[in-house]
Amino acid sequence: MDARVLVRCVAAATLAPSLHNSQPWHFRIEGDAVEVYADSLRRLEVLDPTGRELMISVGAAVFTLRAALRGEGYLPGVETFPDAGTPDLVARVFPRDSAKPGAAARELAAAIPRRHTNRRPFSAAVVPAAALDRLREAAAHEGATLTVAGPASRTVIVSLGRTAAERLRRRGGYYAELNRWTRAVPGRRDGIPAAAIGPWDSLERIPMRDFGVIDAQPSRRGERFEAYPTIAVLSTEGDGPPEWLRAGQAMQRVLLVATGLHLATTPVSQPVEIASIREVLSDPRAGRWAQMLIRLGYGAPAPATPRRPLSEVLADG
């Protein structure tokens, strides 16, 4: 096949979300396949000591690559962890056959460049039940479960989010790591720029990380976020690298479907970065583990965050 198609798909894959926009991946084209590698040097040691969130980020890139390939008119195949001797090789994605993409596949591919993490207040508009059903189906399609919190569960999650934030701020190295990924550096192509940080939640209703605690700007004001946020918990059966990778693919499918439905989205990871709090959100006896929270709603478009150029992330075999 035309190698330019694979290059375009890799470029799309780099638009996937990642913890602190760390972009912990690199790619290699081998024949008609794209190999996806986890870049362990970009793991956040304080927040992600086990590499769980790194693998979720790479999973999001794998799904984006699959969606882009399908949008180009190919049925994608994927082999996960194809070489036991190369643990950083997370997946091999390849075209199995050519096939005209249907409407749903075209919508997913079109949503890739429009999906941006939104840390701003959402409107009070209720997310329709039909839209939530679409998102649950998206997660299930990738072998995960998306559970939308009811009023009581939402109150618990918000409280757990505040507790998680307090504990993380007491963790050694937390502020230094946060500074590493939010510090303004000329020409920087990763991390969270000031424009994407958003206002702070004056009433602490949303269990999101406040990226503005390091370099508070005088112009950054507190704003009222939605009083009754729509929050969903993404979970998997099992809790190891294969499940983390599956969670990342499921998360990205949910985010892209939501984007196609004109919903704003925010992946929320603070509550699942503290083991005891993550266990409360999970069901260990049933073997089901919370991997990520997702905030959903309607809001003004969020700005894009920078991406590293292909010359840094793609090797041609």
N, C-alpha and C positions, 0 to 999 in steps of 0.2 A: 504494500500500500504506500501511498505518498507520505513520506516522512513529515512533510509539512503539516499534515493532519494531526499527527501525534504531537508535534511541537505546539500546535494551537491548543490541544487538549491539556498538555502540561501547563501551558500559560493559564488556562482556566482553573486548573487544580490549585495553583498558587493563590487563588482568591479565597480559598477555604478559611474558615475562622480557626484561630489557635489561641491558646492561653497567652495573654499579654501580647498578642500578635507576634509571638516568638518565631513562627514559621519553621517548626522543627523538622524539616523534610528536605530531601533532595531526590532527584529522579535521574534515571538512566534509560536511554532508548537502546534496546537490543533487538535488532530486526524489526518485527512488527509489534513488539511488546514494550511497555513502559514499566520499568522496575521502580518501586517506591520504597525509599529508605527512610528510617527514622534517624534524625540527627541528634544523637544523645548530648552533643556539646551545647545544644540549645534547651536542654531540660532545665526547668526552674527548680533548683535544689531545695529551696525552702518550702515552696508550696507543693512541690510534686516529687517527693523523695523516691517514690516507687516507680515513677514514669507513667502512671496511669493517665494523667491528663495529656502527656506528650503523645501517648498512643491514641487517645481520643482525637487529638488534633490531626494526627496522621490519617486516622480513619476518615475524618471529614475530607481530607485531600483525596483519598482513594475514591470516595463516593463522587466527589466533584469530577474527578477524572473519568469515572464511569459515565456520569451524566453528560459530560461534554462529548465523549466518544459516541454515545447514543444519539446525541443531537447532530453529530456529523454523518449519521446514517449507518452506524455499525452496531451490532449487538455485542455488548462488552462481556468478556469473560474475565474472571479474576481468580487467582490462586493466592491464598493468604499464607504467609510464612512458608514460602516454597523451598527454602534451603536451610536445613537445621544448622549447617555449618556457618551460616551468615545471618546471625540473629537480627541485625539491623535491617535486613531485607524483609520488609513487612508484607509487601504484596507485589504481584505481577499482573498487570492489566493488559488485555490484548483484545483485538477484534475477532469475534468468532465467525461472523458472517455479516454481509451487508443487508440492511433492511431499512426501508423508509420509516423515519420516526413518526409516531402518532402524536396527537395533540398534547397528551400528558408529558411525553418525552420532550417535545419542543418547549413546553412551558418550563420544565425543570432547567433545561439548558439556558433558556432566556433569562431565568432568574439568577443565574450564577453571578453576573457582574452587578446585579442590582441589590444583592443581599449584603447588608452592612449591619454590624452590631449597633443597636440603638440604646444609648445610655441616657436619653432624655425622657421627660415626662410623656406619658401616653394620655390620650383623651379618656373620658369616662365611658365611651361607647363600649357596649358589651360585645365580646367576640361571639358570633353566632354558633349555635350548637352544631350546625352542619359543617362549619369550618373546623371545629374541634374534632369532629368525627374524621374529617379528611386527614388531620394531623396524626390522630391515633392510628389510622390505617397506614400512614407513611412510616411510622415507627415500626409497626408490626411487619411491614414488608421487608424490613431489615433485621427482623428477629429480636426486636426490643419492644418494650411496653412504655407508653406515654400515659401517665395518670394526671388528670387535671385536678388540682386541689379544690375542694369545696371550702365554704366559709370557715369552718373550724380548722381544717388542715392548713388553710392559708394563714391563719393567725399563728399557728404553731410554727410554720415555716419562716414567717417574718421574725418571730422571736428567736428561732434557732439561727437565723441569719445574723442578727445583732450579736448573739453570743459568739458565733464563729468569727465575726469581725474583731471582736475584743480579744479573743484568744490568739488570732493570727497576728495582731499588732504587738502582742507580747512575745511572739516567737522570735528568737535571735536571728538576725539577718533579714527580717521581713522588709523593713524600710529600705535597706540597701538594695535588695532585689527589686523592689518596686521602683526605686530611683533608676536602676539600670535600664528598665524598660519604658520609663516615661521621660527620661532626661532628653532635652532638645539638643540634638547634634546635627550640624549642617550636613545635608546630603543623606541623612538617615533613611533607611528603607524598611525598618521594622519597628516594633514597639508601638506604644499608644501616644499619638501626638495630642497636643493640647486641644485641638479642635474636636477630637473624638471623646474627650473625657466627659463632657456634659456637666450640668449643674449638680450640686449636692442635694440630697433628699432631706429637706428641712424637717420633715416629720418622721423620717426613718421608717417608711412604710415598705420600701423595696429592699430585699436582702442582697443588694449589689455591692460590689467593691467600690470604694471611693478612691479613684486614681488621683484626686486632687489634694490628698493629704500631704504629699511630699513638697510640691511647689505651688502653694496656694496663690491664686492670682486675685488681685483686688477686684477685678471685674467679674469674677465668678461668684454668682449669688446662689443662695438657697432657693429652691422652687418647690412647689407642691406637686408631688407625683400623684398618680391615680390612687384614690382612696381604697379601691378594691381591685388590686392587680390580679390578672389572670396568670397563674403560675402552674406549670406542669413539671412533673418529675419523670425523667427518662431513666428507665432501669433495665437491667438484663438478668437473665438466669446465669449464675456463675460470675466470677470476679477475678479474671486473669487476663493476660494480654490479648487472647482471642476475643474475649467479651468486651474489652476496652476498645479494640479495633472496631468491633461490631457496633458499639455504642456511638463511636464517632461517625460511622456511616449513617446510622439511624438519625443522629442529631442533624447531620447536614441535609438529609432528605426532608426531615421535618422543617428545617429552616427555609429550604428552597420552596417547598410547597407553600409554606406560610407567606413567603415573599410573593409568590404567584397569586395568592389570595389578598394581596395588598396589606398584609399584616406586618407590623414592626416586631422585631424579635431581639431578645437579649439572653444569650447563654449566661447562666449564673452558676458559679462554681464554689463560692466561699463556703456554703453549708456542707459541701461534700469534701472539703479539704481538711476537716477535723474528723478523725476516725470515729469518735463517740457520737458526734452529731450525724455523720453519714449513716451510722448504724440505726439511729432513730428513724431516718427516712427510708431505710431498707427493711427487708424481711429476711434476716439471716437464716431463720429456721426453714424457710421455704427456698433458700438459696437464691433469693432475688436481691440485687444490690443497686442502689441509686447511683447513677453515674454522672448525671448533670441535671440542673434545673433550667427551665426555659421560661422566660417572661414573654407574654404575648399581648398584643393590643394594637391600637391605631395611633400613629404619631407622625410628626413631620419627618421627612427623609433625613437620615443620618449621613454624615460625610464618610467617604471611603478612607480606609487606613492604607499606608504605603505598603508596597510589596517589593521584595528583592528581585532584581532582574534575573532573567533566565540564565544569563551567563554565570550566575552564582549557584543556581540550584539544579541545572540540567547538564548532564554529561552524555555525550553521544557515543554509544558503543560501536 
